[in-house]
Amino acid sequence: MSKMPLFFIAVVAVIVVAASFRFVQQRRQNAENDAAPVMERSVLVATKRETPSNDRRSRQRQVTPVEDTMRYEVWFRPQSGGLELKMRVTPEAYHSMSVGDKGTLQYKGTRFVGFVPE
């Protein structure tokens, strides 16, 4: 009888520790982004993707419809070589870019600041 409540408490403790670790990690990343200088890099727009940001199932959407909020992501390939950068961008910036555009990417840490096409 005492093993079941002990197991339940252990599972809850693991969930709480994992959630608090993720919270601290996000706070640290936001602080690093705020402290970072604005960087510029000459890039090429490699890929664009928009996805619904809510994770409601189709049945839940039928019962209580909600406006779909979209998440806009763009992959930038540096013109001088290197790894692609994936940035979450604003809807206005997303719609003003097209795949193959060359320009200057402005970012602060891992946060998108702007894209100036050539």
Stockholm file with secondary structure:
# STOCKHOLM 1.0

chainA/1-118         MSKMPLFFIAVVAVIVVAASFRFVQQRRQNAENDAAPVMERSVLVATKRETPSNDRRSRQRQVTPVEDTMRYEVWFRPQSGGLELKMRVTPEAYHSMSVGDKGTLQYKGTRFVGFVPE
#=GR chainA/1-118 SS CCHHHHHHHHHHHHHHHHHHHHHHHHHHHHHHHHHSCEEEEEEEEEEEEEEESCCCCHHHHHHSCCCCCEEEEEEEEETTSCCCEEEEECHHHHHHCCTTCEEEEEEETTEEEEEEEC
#=GC SS_cons         CCHHHHHHHHHHHHHHHHHHHHHHHHHHHHHHHHHSCEEEEEEEEEEEEEEESCCCCHHHHHHSCCCCCEEEEEEEEETTSCCCEEEEECHHHHHHCCTTCEEEEEEETTEEEEEEEC
//
